[in-house]
């Protein structure tokens, strides 16, 4: 019995054609934006592991594990604001600095997770702050977070 449907030899050209049409459509390439959101946005803020005694260090250790970043970056910051507010930095909610970097006009609630090399196991020190943040923008979307200690 013969197989019905497209032949495998025709499948690759069709996939390539579809990819070319998407790229030519003028839609922004958004993968770096989604990576930025995954790595840096935690809104609403995830509850601390021990709600009776919330601790920024416990929060950071939990979040770095959840995001698959545990033991990788020396510093990672989580932004606790709505995505629409963060995206606005690249439009009218931010001030251009240089080279695609924009500083927010308002302060954001953030938690910085800083790797602690003084422990025998991997762990992070959490620091909660309210401050203006700086992001790198591409096609009006944030794709990079500039760490500021």
NUKENU-439911 format. One record per atom (N, C-alpha, C): residue in one letter; residue number from 1; x, z, y; atom name. Coordinates in Angstrom, 2 decimals. Layout:
BEGIN
+----+-----+---------+---------+---------+----+
| aa |   i |       u |       w |       v | at |
+----+-----+---------+---------+---------+----+
|  a | NUM |       X |       Z |       Y | CA |
...
+----+-----+---------+---------+---------+----+
// end
This chain:
BEGIN
+----+-----+---------+---------+---------+----+
| aa |   i |       u |       w |       v | at |
+----+-----+---------+---------+---------+----+
|  x |   1 |    0.83 |    0.00 |   -1.16 |  N |
|  x |   1 |    0.00 |    0.00 |    0.00 | CA |
|  x |   1 |    0.89 |    0.00 |    1.24 |  C |
|  x |   2 |    0.61 |   -0.86 |    2.19 |  N |
|  x |   2 |    1.40 |   -0.97 |    3.41 | CA |
|  x |   2 |    1.00 |    0.13 |    4.39 |  C |
|  x |   3 |    2.01 |    0.64 |    5.10 |  N |
|  x |   3 |    1.75 |    1.66 |    6.12 | CA |
|  x |   3 |    1.09 |    1.03 |    7.34 |  C |
|  x |   4 |    0.16 |    1.72 |    7.91 |  N |
|  x |   4 |   -0.49 |    1.23 |    9.12 | CA |
|  x |   4 |    0.10 |    1.95 |   10.32 |  C |
|  x |   5 |   -0.04 |    1.38 |   11.49 |  N |
|  x |   5 |    0.47 |    1.99 |   12.71 | CA |
|  x |   5 |    1.74 |    1.27 |   13.16 |  C |
|  x |   6 |    2.34 |    1.74 |   14.25 |  N |
|  x |   6 |    3.52 |    1.07 |   14.78 | CA |
|  x |   6 |    4.70 |    1.20 |   13.83 |  C |
|  x |   7 |    5.48 |    0.16 |   13.79 |  N |
|  x |   7 |    6.68 |    0.17 |   12.96 | CA |
|  x |   7 |    7.75 |    0.99 |   13.67 |  C |
|  x |   8 |    8.60 |    1.68 |   12.90 |  N |
|  x |   8 |    9.64 |    2.49 |   13.51 | CA |
|  x |   8 |   10.56 |    1.69 |   14.44 |  C |
|  x |   9 |   10.78 |    0.43 |   14.14 |  N |
|  x |   9 |   11.66 |   -0.39 |   14.97 | CA |
|  x |   9 |   11.05 |   -0.62 |   16.35 |  C |
|  x |  10 |    9.74 |   -0.56 |   16.47 |  N |
|  x |  10 |    9.08 |   -0.74 |   17.76 | CA |
|  x |  10 |    8.93 |    0.58 |   18.53 |  C |
|  x |  11 |    9.08 |    1.69 |   17.85 |  N |
|  x |  11 |    8.84 |    2.99 |   18.47 | CA |
|  x |  11 |    9.87 |    3.31 |   19.56 |  C |
|  x |  12 |   11.15 |    3.08 |   19.30 |  N |
|  x |  12 |   12.19 |    3.40 |   20.29 | CA |
|  x |  12 |   12.02 |    2.60 |   21.58 |  C |
|  x |  13 |   11.81 |    1.30 |   21.54 |  N |
|  x |  13 |   11.60 |    0.57 |   22.80 | CA |
|  x |  13 |   10.37 |    1.08 |   23.57 |  C |
|  x |  14 |    9.32 |    1.46 |   22.86 |  N |
|  x |  14 |    8.13 |    1.98 |   23.53 | CA |
|  x |  14 |    8.42 |    3.31 |   24.23 |  C |
|  x |  15 |    9.18 |    4.17 |   23.57 |  N |
|  x |  15 |    9.54 |    5.45 |   24.17 | CA |
|  x |  15 |   10.42 |    5.22 |   25.40 |  C |
|  x |  16 |   11.38 |    4.32 |   25.30 |  N |
|  x |  16 |   12.25 |    4.02 |   26.43 | CA |
|  x |  16 |   11.45 |    3.42 |   27.59 |  C |
|  x |  17 |   10.52 |    2.55 |   27.29 |  N |
|  x |  17 |    9.68 |    1.96 |   28.33 | CA |
|  x |  17 |    8.86 |    3.04 |   29.04 |  C |
|  x |  18 |    8.29 |    3.95 |   28.28 |  N |
|  x |  18 |    7.50 |    5.03 |   28.86 | CA |
|  x |  18 |    8.38 |    5.91 |   29.77 |  C |
|  x |  19 |    9.60 |    6.21 |   29.32 |  N |
|  x |  19 |   10.51 |    7.02 |   30.13 | CA |
|  x |  19 |   10.86 |    6.30 |   31.43 |  C |
|  x |  20 |   11.10 |    5.00 |   31.36 |  N |
|  x |  20 |   11.42 |    4.23 |   32.57 | CA |
|  x |  20 |   10.24 |    4.23 |   33.55 |  C |
|  x |  21 |    9.04 |    4.10 |   33.03 |  N |
|  x |  21 |    7.86 |    4.10 |   33.89 | CA |
|  x |  21 |    7.68 |    5.45 |   34.58 |  C |
|  x |  22 |    7.94 |    6.53 |   33.87 |  N |
|  x |  22 |    7.83 |    7.86 |   34.47 | CA |
|  x |  22 |    8.87 |    8.01 |   35.57 |  C |
|  x |  23 |   10.11 |    7.60 |   35.30 |  N |
|  x |  23 |   11.17 |    7.73 |   36.30 | CA |
|  x |  23 |   10.90 |    6.85 |   37.52 |  C |
|  x |  24 |   10.33 |    5.67 |   37.30 |  N |
|  x |  24 |   10.06 |    4.75 |   38.40 | CA |
|  x |  24 |    8.80 |    5.13 |   39.18 |  C |
|  x |  25 |    8.03 |    6.09 |   38.67 |  N |
|  x |  25 |    6.77 |    6.44 |   39.33 | CA |
|  x |  25 |    6.97 |    7.26 |   40.60 |  C |
|  x |  26 |    8.20 |    7.74 |   40.84 |  N |
|  x |  26 |    8.44 |    8.52 |   42.04 | CA |
|  x |  26 |    8.15 |    9.99 |   41.88 |  C |
|  x |  27 |    7.75 |   10.43 |   40.69 |  N |
|  x |  27 |    7.51 |   11.84 |   40.46 | CA |
|  x |  27 |    8.84 |   12.58 |   40.43 |  C |
|  x |  28 |    8.91 |   13.78 |   41.00 |  N |
|  x |  28 |   10.18 |   14.51 |   41.00 | CA |
|  x |  28 |   10.57 |   14.93 |   39.59 |  C |
|  x |  29 |   11.86 |   14.99 |   39.36 |  N |
|  x |  29 |   12.39 |   15.47 |   38.10 | CA |
|  x |  29 |   12.34 |   16.99 |   38.17 |  C |
|  x |  30 |   11.52 |   17.61 |   37.35 |  N |
|  x |  30 |   11.22 |   19.02 |   37.54 | CA |
|  x |  30 |   11.88 |   19.97 |   36.53 |  C |
|  x |  31 |   12.64 |   19.46 |   35.58 |  N |
|  x |  31 |   13.23 |   20.36 |   34.60 | CA |
|  x |  31 |   14.10 |   21.44 |   35.24 |  C |
|  x |  32 |   14.98 |   21.13 |   36.21 |  N |
|  x |  32 |   15.76 |   22.21 |   36.83 | CA |
|  x |  32 |   14.87 |   23.24 |   37.51 |  C |
|  x |  33 |   13.74 |   22.82 |   38.05 |  N |
|  x |  33 |   12.81 |   23.75 |   38.70 | CA |
|  x |  33 |   12.24 |   24.72 |   37.66 |  C |
|  x |  34 |   11.85 |   24.21 |   36.50 |  N |
|  x |  34 |   11.30 |   25.08 |   35.47 | CA |
|  x |  34 |   12.36 |   26.03 |   34.92 |  C |
|  x |  35 |   13.60 |   25.56 |   34.81 |  N |
|  x |  35 |   14.70 |   26.44 |   34.37 | CA |
|  x |  35 |   14.89 |   27.57 |   35.39 |  C |
|  x |  36 |   14.83 |   27.22 |   36.67 |  N |
|  x |  36 |   14.94 |   28.23 |   37.74 | CA |
|  x |  36 |   13.82 |   29.26 |   37.60 |  C |
|  x |  37 |   12.58 |   28.79 |   37.44 |  N |
|  x |  37 |   11.44 |   29.71 |   37.32 | CA |
|  x |  37 |   11.60 |   30.62 |   36.11 |  C |
|  x |  38 |   12.01 |   30.06 |   34.98 |  N |
|  x |  38 |   12.16 |   30.85 |   33.76 | CA |
|  x |  38 |   13.23 |   31.92 |   33.93 |  C |
|  x |  39 |   14.34 |   31.56 |   34.55 |  N |
|  x |  39 |   15.48 |   32.47 |   34.67 | CA |
|  x |  39 |   15.29 |   33.54 |   35.75 |  C |
|  x |  40 |   14.56 |   33.20 |   36.82 |  N |
|  x |  40 |   14.54 |   34.10 |   37.97 | CA |
|  x |  40 |   13.19 |   34.69 |   38.38 |  C |
|  x |  41 |   12.08 |   34.20 |   37.86 |  N |
|  x |  41 |   10.78 |   34.69 |   38.33 | CA |
|  x |  41 |   10.15 |   35.60 |   37.29 |  C |
|  x |  42 |    9.75 |   36.78 |   37.74 |  N |
|  x |  42 |    9.00 |   37.72 |   36.91 | CA |
|  x |  42 |    7.87 |   38.29 |   37.77 |  C |
|  x |  43 |    6.78 |   37.51 |   37.83 |  N |
|  x |  43 |    5.62 |   37.90 |   38.61 | CA |
|  x |  43 |    4.36 |   37.66 |   37.79 |  C |
|  x |  44 |    3.50 |   38.63 |   37.68 |  N |
|  x |  44 |    3.70 |   40.00 |   38.11 | CA |
|  x |  44 |    4.83 |   40.65 |   37.30 |  C |
|  x |  45 |    5.44 |   41.65 |   37.89 |  N |
|  x |  45 |    6.61 |   42.28 |   37.29 | CA |
|  x |  45 |    6.26 |   42.87 |   35.93 |  C |
|  x |  46 |    7.11 |   42.59 |   34.95 |  N |
|  x |  46 |    6.94 |   43.13 |   33.60 | CA |
|  x |  46 |    7.09 |   44.64 |   33.65 |  C |
|  x |  47 |    6.20 |   45.37 |   33.01 |  N |
|  x |  47 |    6.31 |   46.84 |   33.03 | CA |
|  x |  47 |    7.60 |   47.31 |   32.37 |  C |
|  x |  48 |    8.12 |   48.41 |   32.86 |  N |
|  x |  48 |    9.33 |   49.01 |   32.28 | CA |
|  x |  48 |    9.02 |   49.44 |   30.84 |  C |
|  x |  49 |   10.05 |   49.45 |   29.98 |  N |
|  x |  49 |    9.82 |   49.84 |   28.58 | CA |
|  x |  49 |    9.20 |   51.23 |   28.44 |  C |
|  x |  50 |    9.57 |   52.15 |   29.35 |  N |
|  x |  50 |    9.00 |   53.49 |   29.31 | CA |
|  x |  50 |    8.17 |   53.68 |   30.58 |  C |
|  x |  51 |    6.86 |   53.43 |   30.54 |  N |
|  x |  51 |    6.04 |   53.51 |   31.75 | CA |
|  x |  51 |    6.00 |   54.90 |   32.38 |  C |
|  x |  52 |    6.27 |   55.96 |   31.59 |  N |
|  x |  52 |    6.26 |   57.31 |   32.13 | CA |
|  x |  52 |    7.49 |   57.60 |   32.98 |  C |
|  x |  53 |    8.56 |   56.87 |   32.72 |  N |
|  x |  53 |    9.80 |   57.05 |   33.50 | CA |
|  x |  53 |   10.41 |   55.68 |   33.74 |  C |
|  x |  54 |    9.79 |   54.87 |   34.64 |  N |
|  x |  54 |   10.30 |   53.52 |   34.87 | CA |
|  x |  54 |   11.75 |   53.57 |   35.36 |  C |
|  x |  55 |   12.56 |   52.73 |   34.79 |  N |
|  x |  55 |   13.99 |   52.72 |   35.10 | CA |
|  x |  55 |   14.44 |   51.27 |   35.25 |  C |
|  x |  56 |   15.12 |   50.98 |   36.35 |  N |
|  x |  56 |   15.57 |   49.60 |   36.61 | CA |
|  x |  56 |   16.58 |   49.14 |   35.57 |  C |
|  x |  57 |   17.39 |   50.04 |   35.04 |  N |
|  x |  57 |   18.36 |   49.66 |   34.01 | CA |
|  x |  57 |   17.65 |   49.22 |   32.73 |  C |
|  x |  58 |   16.65 |   50.01 |   32.31 |  N |
|  x |  58 |   15.87 |   49.64 |   31.12 | CA |
|  x |  58 |   15.15 |   48.31 |   31.33 |  C |
|  x |  59 |   14.60 |   48.14 |   32.55 |  N |
|  x |  59 |   13.92 |   46.89 |   32.88 | CA |
|  x |  59 |   14.88 |   45.71 |   32.70 |  C |
|  x |  60 |   16.08 |   45.83 |   33.26 |  N |
|  x |  60 |   17.04 |   44.72 |   33.18 | CA |
|  x |  60 |   17.44 |   44.43 |   31.74 |  C |
|  x |  61 |   17.72 |   45.46 |   30.97 |  N |
|  x |  61 |   18.10 |   45.24 |   29.57 | CA |
|  x |  61 |   16.98 |   44.54 |   28.80 |  C |
|  x |  62 |   15.74 |   44.94 |   29.08 |  N |
|  x |  62 |   14.59 |   44.31 |   28.42 | CA |
|  x |  62 |   14.43 |   42.86 |   28.86 |  C |
|  x |  63 |   14.47 |   42.61 |   30.18 |  N |
|  x |  63 |   14.24 |   41.25 |   30.69 | CA |
|  x |  63 |   15.37 |   40.29 |   30.29 |  C |
|  x |  64 |   16.59 |   40.76 |   30.30 |  N |
|  x |  64 |   17.70 |   39.88 |   29.91 | CA |
|  x |  64 |   17.58 |   39.49 |   28.44 |  C |
|  x |  65 |   17.06 |   40.38 |   27.61 |  N |
|  x |  65 |   16.81 |   40.04 |   26.21 | CA |
|  x |  65 |   15.65 |   39.05 |   26.09 |  C |
|  x |  66 |   14.55 |   39.33 |   26.79 |  N |
|  x |  66 |   13.37 |   38.45 |   26.72 | CA |
|  x |  66 |   13.73 |   37.02 |   27.13 |  C |
|  x |  67 |   14.53 |   36.89 |   28.17 |  N |
|  x |  67 |   14.89 |   35.57 |   28.71 | CA |
|  x |  67 |   16.04 |   34.91 |   27.95 |  C |
|  x |  68 |   16.61 |   35.61 |   26.98 |  N |
|  x |  68 |   17.72 |   35.04 |   26.22 | CA |
|  x |  68 |   19.01 |   34.98 |   27.03 |  C |
|  x |  69 |   19.14 |   35.84 |   28.02 |  N |
|  x |  69 |   20.31 |   35.85 |   28.89 | CA |
|  x |  69 |   21.24 |   37.03 |   28.60 |  C |
|  x |  70 |   20.85 |   37.86 |   27.66 |  N |
|  x |  70 |   21.58 |   39.10 |   27.39 | CA |
|  x |  70 |   23.04 |   38.82 |   27.06 |  C |
|  x |  71 |   23.94 |   39.39 |   27.85 |  N |
|  x |  71 |   25.37 |   39.23 |   27.61 | CA |
|  x |  71 |   25.98 |   37.98 |   28.21 |  C |
|  x |  72 |   25.17 |   37.14 |   28.88 |  N |
|  x |  72 |   25.69 |   35.87 |   29.41 | CA |
|  x |  72 |   26.07 |   35.99 |   30.88 |  C |
|  x |  73 |   25.12 |   36.02 |   31.80 |  N |
|  x |  73 |   25.57 |   36.07 |   33.19 | CA |
|  x |  73 |   26.01 |   37.48 |   33.59 |  C |
|  x |  74 |   26.94 |   37.54 |   34.51 |  N |
|  x |  74 |   27.40 |   38.82 |   35.04 | CA |
|  x |  74 |   26.28 |   39.43 |   35.90 |  C |
|  x |  75 |   25.56 |   38.56 |   36.66 |  N |
|  x |  75 |   24.46 |   39.01 |   37.52 | CA |
|  x |  75 |   23.31 |   38.02 |   37.37 |  C |
|  x |  76 |   22.11 |   38.54 |   37.27 |  N |
|  x |  76 |   20.92 |   37.70 |   37.31 | CA |
|  x |  76 |   19.85 |   38.45 |   38.10 |  C |
|  x |  77 |   19.15 |   37.73 |   38.96 |  N |
|  x |  77 |   18.12 |   38.34 |   39.80 | CA |
|  x |  77 |   16.74 |   37.85 |   39.38 |  C |
|  x |  78 |   15.81 |   38.79 |   39.32 |  N |
|  x |  78 |   14.42 |   38.48 |   39.05 | CA |
|  x |  78 |   13.64 |   38.66 |   40.35 |  C |
|  x |  79 |   12.84 |   37.66 |   40.68 |  N |
|  x |  79 |   12.02 |   37.66 |   41.90 | CA |
|  x |  79 |   10.61 |   38.05 |   41.50 |  C |
|  x |  80 |   10.04 |   39.03 |   42.20 |  N |
|  x |  80 |    8.70 |   39.55 |   41.85 | CA |
|  x |  80 |    7.67 |   39.09 |   42.88 |  C |
|  x |  81 |    7.58 |   37.80 |   43.09 |  N |
|  x |  81 |    6.63 |   37.22 |   44.04 | CA |
|  x |  81 |    5.99 |   36.00 |   43.39 |  C |
|  x |  82 |    4.81 |   35.59 |   43.89 |  N |
|  x |  82 |    4.14 |   34.41 |   43.31 | CA |
|  x |  82 |    5.01 |   33.15 |   43.42 |  C |
|  x |  83 |    4.89 |   32.28 |   42.43 |  N |
|  x |  83 |    5.66 |   31.03 |   42.41 | CA |
|  x |  83 |    5.40 |   30.22 |   43.68 |  C |
|  x |  84 |    4.16 |   30.17 |   44.14 |  N |
|  x |  84 |    3.85 |   29.39 |   45.35 | CA |
|  x |  84 |    4.62 |   29.89 |   46.56 |  C |
|  x |  85 |    4.81 |   31.20 |   46.65 |  N |
|  x |  85 |    5.57 |   31.77 |   47.76 | CA |
|  x |  85 |    7.04 |   31.39 |   47.66 |  C |
|  x |  86 |    7.57 |   31.37 |   46.45 |  N |
|  x |  86 |    8.97 |   31.00 |   46.24 | CA |
|  x |  86 |    9.17 |   29.52 |   46.56 |  C |
|  x |  87 |    8.26 |   28.67 |   46.11 |  N |
|  x |  87 |    8.36 |   27.23 |   46.38 | CA |
|  x |  87 |    8.30 |   26.97 |   47.88 |  C |
|  x |  88 |    7.53 |   27.78 |   48.61 |  N |
|  x |  88 |    7.39 |   27.55 |   50.05 | CA |
|  x |  88 |    8.72 |   27.68 |   50.80 |  C |
|  x |  89 |    9.70 |   28.36 |   50.22 |  N |
|  x |  89 |   11.01 |   28.48 |   50.86 | CA |
|  x |  89 |   11.61 |   27.09 |   51.10 |  C |
|  x |  90 |   11.36 |   26.17 |   50.20 |  N |
|  x |  90 |   11.91 |   24.81 |   50.31 | CA |
|  x |  90 |   11.11 |   23.95 |   51.30 |  C |
|  x |  91 |   10.04 |   24.49 |   51.82 |  N |
|  x |  91 |    9.20 |   23.75 |   52.77 | CA |
|  x |  91 |    9.22 |   24.49 |   54.09 |  C |
|  x |  92 |    8.11 |   25.09 |   54.47 |  N |
|  x |  92 |    8.04 |   25.76 |   55.77 | CA |
|  x |  92 |    8.33 |   27.26 |   55.70 |  C |
|  x |  93 |    8.55 |   27.80 |   54.52 |  N |
|  x |  93 |    8.81 |   29.23 |   54.38 | CA |
|  x |  93 |   10.28 |   29.60 |   54.37 |  C |
|  x |  94 |   11.13 |   28.60 |   54.62 |  N |
|  x |  94 |   12.56 |   28.87 |   54.61 | CA |
|  x |  94 |   13.28 |   28.18 |   55.75 |  C |
|  x |  95 |   14.48 |   28.64 |   56.01 |  N |
|  x |  95 |   15.32 |   28.07 |   57.05 | CA |
|  x |  95 |   16.50 |   27.37 |   56.38 |  C |
|  x |  96 |   16.71 |   26.06 |   56.67 |  N |
|  x |  96 |   17.84 |   25.36 |   56.06 | CA |
|  x |  96 |   19.17 |   26.00 |   56.48 |  C |
|  x |  97 |   20.07 |   26.14 |   55.53 |  N |
|  x |  97 |   21.38 |   26.71 |   55.83 | CA |
|  x |  97 |   22.42 |   25.59 |   55.79 |  C |
|  x |  98 |   22.72 |   25.11 |   54.58 |  N |
|  x |  98 |   23.69 |   24.04 |   54.40 | CA |
|  x |  98 |   23.55 |   23.49 |   52.98 |  C |
|  x |  99 |   23.76 |   22.21 |   52.83 |  N |
|  x |  99 |   23.81 |   21.60 |   51.50 | CA |
|  x |  99 |   22.64 |   21.86 |   50.60 |  C |
|  x | 100 |   21.42 |   21.83 |   51.13 |  N |
|  x | 100 |   20.24 |   22.04 |   50.30 | CA |
|  x | 100 |   19.89 |   23.50 |   50.07 |  C |
|  x | 101 |   20.63 |   24.43 |   50.68 |  N |
|  x | 101 |   20.31 |   25.85 |   50.57 | CA |
|  x | 101 |   19.36 |   26.25 |   51.69 |  C |
|  x | 102 |   18.38 |   27.08 |   51.32 |  N |
|  x | 102 |   17.39 |   27.57 |   52.28 | CA |
|  x | 102 |   17.28 |   29.08 |   52.15 |  C |
|  x | 103 |   17.22 |   29.77 |   53.29 |  N |
|  x | 103 |   17.01 |   31.21 |   53.29 | CA |
|  x | 103 |   15.54 |   31.48 |   53.59 |  C |
|  x | 104 |   14.94 |   32.38 |   52.82 |  N |
|  x | 104 |   13.54 |   32.71 |   53.03 | CA |
|  x | 104 |   13.37 |   33.35 |   54.41 |  C |
|  x | 105 |   12.22 |   33.11 |   55.02 |  N |
|  x | 105 |   11.92 |   33.70 |   56.32 | CA |
|  x | 105 |   11.43 |   35.14 |   56.19 |  C |
|  x | 106 |   10.96 |   35.48 |   55.00 |  N |
|  x | 106 |   10.45 |   36.83 |   54.75 | CA |
|  x | 106 |   11.24 |   37.47 |   53.62 |  C |
|  x | 107 |   11.12 |   38.78 |   53.51 |  N |
|  x | 107 |   11.79 |   39.50 |   52.43 | CA |
|  x | 107 |   10.98 |   39.39 |   51.14 |  C |
|  x | 108 |   11.70 |   39.37 |   50.04 |  N |
|  x | 108 |   11.10 |   39.29 |   48.72 | CA |
|  x | 108 |   11.45 |   40.56 |   47.94 |  C |
|  x | 109 |   10.56 |   40.94 |   47.05 |  N |
|  x | 109 |   10.84 |   42.04 |   46.14 | CA |
|  x | 109 |   11.62 |   41.47 |   44.96 |  C |
|  x | 110 |   12.82 |   42.01 |   44.71 |  N |
|  x | 110 |   13.68 |   41.50 |   43.64 | CA |
|  x | 110 |   14.27 |   42.66 |   42.84 |  C |
|  x | 111 |   14.74 |   42.34 |   41.65 |  N |
|  x | 111 |   15.55 |   43.26 |   40.86 | CA |
|  x | 111 |   16.80 |   42.51 |   40.45 |  C |
|  x | 112 |   17.95 |   43.03 |   40.86 |  N |
|  x | 112 |   19.22 |   42.45 |   40.44 | CA |
|  x | 112 |   19.69 |   43.17 |   39.19 |  C |
|  x | 113 |   20.09 |   42.39 |   38.19 |  N |
|  x | 113 |   20.61 |   42.93 |   36.95 | CA |
|  x | 113 |   22.09 |   42.60 |   36.88 |  C |
|  x | 114 |   22.92 |   43.64 |   36.92 |  N |
|  x | 114 |   24.37 |   43.48 |   37.00 | CA |
|  x | 114 |   24.98 |   43.99 |   35.70 |  C |
|  x | 115 |   25.77 |   43.14 |   35.06 |  N |
|  x | 115 |   26.42 |   43.50 |   33.80 | CA |
|  x | 115 |   27.30 |   44.73 |   34.00 |  C |
|  x | 116 |   27.20 |   45.68 |   33.08 |  N |
|  x | 116 |   27.99 |   46.90 |   33.14 | CA |
|  x | 116 |   29.09 |   46.84 |   32.08 |  C |
|  x | 117 |   30.34 |   46.55 |   32.48 |  N |
|  x | 117 |   31.42 |   46.43 |   31.49 | CA |
|  x | 117 |   31.94 |   47.77 |   30.98 |  C |
|  x | 118 |   31.47 |   48.88 |   31.55 |  N |
|  x | 118 |   31.97 |   50.20 |   31.18 | CA |
|  x | 118 |   31.33 |   50.78 |   29.93 |  C |
|  x | 119 |   30.38 |   50.06 |   29.34 |  N |
|  x | 119 |   29.72 |   50.59 |   28.15 | CA |
|  x | 119 |   30.25 |   49.88 |   26.91 |  C |
|  x | 120 |   30.07 |   50.52 |   25.76 |  N |
|  x | 120 |   30.54 |   49.93 |   24.50 | CA |
|  x | 120 |   29.64 |   48.78 |   24.06 |  C |
|  x | 121 |   28.38 |   48.83 |   24.43 |  N |
|  x | 121 |   27.46 |   47.75 |   24.09 | CA |
|  x | 121 |   27.09 |   47.00 |   25.37 |  C |
|  x | 122 |   26.49 |   45.85 |   25.21 |  N |
|  x | 122 |   26.07 |   45.07 |   26.37 | CA |
|  x | 122 |   24.94 |   45.80 |   27.07 |  C |
|  x | 123 |   25.10 |   46.02 |   28.36 |  N |
|  x | 123 |   24.01 |   46.64 |   29.12 | CA |
|  x | 123 |   24.11 |   46.23 |   30.58 |  C |
|  x | 124 |   23.00 |   46.40 |   31.28 |  N |
|  x | 124 |   22.90 |   46.00 |   32.68 | CA |
|  x | 124 |   22.48 |   47.17 |   33.54 |  C |
|  x | 125 |   22.94 |   47.16 |   34.78 |  N |
|  x | 125 |   22.51 |   48.12 |   35.78 | CA |
|  x | 125 |   21.50 |   47.40 |   36.65 |  C |
|  x | 126 |   20.33 |   47.97 |   36.83 |  N |
|  x | 126 |   19.28 |   47.35 |   37.64 | CA |
|  x | 126 |   19.24 |   47.93 |   39.03 |  C |
|  x | 127 |   19.10 |   47.05 |   40.02 |  N |
|  x | 127 |   19.00 |   47.48 |   41.42 | CA |
|  x | 127 |   17.78 |   46.79 |   42.03 |  C |
|  x | 128 |   16.80 |   47.57 |   42.43 |  N |
|  x | 128 |   15.60 |   47.02 |   43.06 | CA |
|  x | 128 |   15.81 |   46.94 |   44.56 |  C |
|  x | 129 |   15.41 |   45.81 |   45.16 |  N |
|  x | 129 |   15.64 |   45.59 |   46.59 | CA |
|  x | 129 |   14.48 |   44.80 |   47.18 |  C |
|  x | 130 |   14.40 |   44.85 |   48.50 |  N |
|  x | 130 |   13.57 |   43.92 |   49.28 | CA |
|  x | 130 |   14.54 |   43.25 |   50.23 |  C |
|  x | 131 |   14.61 |   41.92 |   50.15 |  N |
|  x | 131 |   15.55 |   41.20 |   51.01 | CA |
|  x | 131 |   15.17 |   39.73 |   51.09 |  C |
|  x | 132 |   15.72 |   39.07 |   52.08 |  N |
|  x | 132 |   15.58 |   37.61 |   52.16 | CA |
|  x | 132 |   16.45 |   37.02 |   51.06 |  C |
|  x | 133 |   15.95 |   35.94 |   50.47 |  N |
|  x | 133 |   16.70 |   35.32 |   49.38 | CA |
|  x | 133 |   17.10 |   33.91 |   49.79 |  C |
|  x | 134 |   18.12 |   33.38 |   49.10 |  N |
|  x | 134 |   18.60 |   32.03 |   49.35 | CA |
|  x | 134 |   18.47 |   31.23 |   48.06 |  C |
|  x | 135 |   17.82 |   30.07 |   48.18 |  N |
|  x | 135 |   17.65 |   29.19 |   47.02 | CA |
|  x | 135 |   18.16 |   27.80 |   47.36 |  C |
|  x | 136 |   18.57 |   27.09 |   46.33 |  N |
|  x | 136 |   18.92 |   25.69 |   46.47 | CA |
|  x | 136 |   17.69 |   24.87 |   46.16 |  C |
|  x | 137 |   17.40 |   23.90 |   47.01 |  N |
|  x | 137 |   16.18 |   23.09 |   46.85 | CA |
|  x | 137 |   16.53 |   21.64 |   46.54 |  C |
|  x | 138 |   15.68 |   21.03 |   45.72 |  N |
|  x | 138 |   15.80 |   19.63 |   45.40 | CA |
|  x | 138 |   14.39 |   19.07 |   45.28 |  C |
|  x | 139 |   14.11 |   18.03 |   46.02 |  N |
|  x | 139 |   12.77 |   17.42 |   46.04 | CA |
|  x | 139 |   11.69 |   18.46 |   46.36 |  C |
|  x | 140 |   12.01 |   19.35 |   47.30 |  N |
|  x | 140 |   11.09 |   20.39 |   47.79 | CA |
|  x | 140 |   10.77 |   21.47 |   46.76 |  C |
|  x | 141 |   11.61 |   21.61 |   45.73 |  N |
|  x | 141 |   11.43 |   22.65 |   44.72 | CA |
|  x | 141 |   12.72 |   23.46 |   44.57 |  C |
|  x | 142 |   12.60 |   24.77 |   44.41 |  N |
|  x | 142 |   13.81 |   25.58 |   44.17 | CA |
|  x | 142 |   14.38 |   25.30 |   42.79 |  C |
|  x | 143 |   15.69 |   25.09 |   42.73 |  N |
|  x | 143 |   16.35 |   24.81 |   41.45 | CA |
|  x | 143 |   17.57 |   25.71 |   41.23 |  C |
|  x | 144 |   17.91 |   26.53 |   42.23 |  N |
|  x | 144 |   19.12 |   27.34 |   42.14 | CA |
|  x | 144 |   18.91 |   28.62 |   42.97 |  C |
|  x | 145 |   19.38 |   29.73 |   42.43 |  N |
|  x | 145 |   19.30 |   31.01 |   43.16 | CA |
|  x | 145 |   20.72 |   31.41 |   43.53 |  C |
|  x | 146 |   20.97 |   31.65 |   44.81 |  N |
|  x | 146 |   22.28 |   32.09 |   45.26 | CA |
|  x | 146 |   22.33 |   33.61 |   45.19 |  C |
|  x | 147 |   23.15 |   34.11 |   44.26 |  N |
|  x | 147 |   23.28 |   35.56 |   44.08 | CA |
|  x | 147 |   23.98 |   36.17 |   45.29 |  C |
|  x | 148 |   23.42 |   37.25 |   45.79 |  N |
|  x | 148 |   24.00 |   38.00 |   46.89 | CA |
|  x | 148 |   24.04 |   39.48 |   46.49 |  C |
|  x | 149 |   25.21 |   40.04 |   46.44 |  N |
|  x | 149 |   25.32 |   41.45 |   46.05 | CA |
|  x | 149 |   25.28 |   42.34 |   47.27 |  C |
+----+-----+---------+---------+---------+----+
// end
